[in-house]
């Protein structure tokens, strides 16, 4: 997952083309997300960095992915050009956050510090059935996973891009 751009939040990626009429399969970052149910348009950031704003024509649910049809994407070849595109939605289309709440994607780039000092930077989110975690890259390049739960978590400040740990005993890696 990557952080928001210009008031937008990344909710998933185009996985691959589906069928011959331009539909695509979309892998959501959080399988339970209904973010695409609440929007008419999305911003796609393609693999080459270019952007396309597209209107959603239809949305269906597959076993593990969504099946999405965009306006103007009418053939399998059109759909294949979207492979790997990041899908961003306007934050205003999402439910308002309560004080102290944050979207997990907002933690990408956050500094992680423990009782003894800096540990690294959040580079990815891992959503598991029992707990959400952040993947942290240390200055040496090692990737560690830290569950976002007690007893290890002291404080999360998504706005300041800071995660403070009470203990490093929860770090996996």
C-alpha angles and dihedrals in degrees: 000000000000133000126266124278121211097342093322132118127213109234102171149319137263103256101188147313117290120206126330102288099075102270120142136203113237124204110207119212088227112034093210094055119127093183093119090051088064101051138069096196136033135190115235118202105202126213091260091055095254119131134224126186109210136183118235111236099177140355128200133173121238126187095278105355141043122251108220132186117199125198111257094020099104108151138047089249090055090049093048090059087064095056111134095008115152113236117219128184131193111266089224089068091059127080114277115259121239120228109287093020124114140172111254091232088063088069093066106113094020119143114240117210131180134193090280096046140268119006104175147275130300109248101168145005124236117201113200127177092253104031143006117236140188123226109223126199112211122214087259090057097252117141117226128182120222122188113225096230146090138312093033102041118084102169142345119204106180093179092054091040092235134135117186120197126206089203138009092215090100094060111114120198 
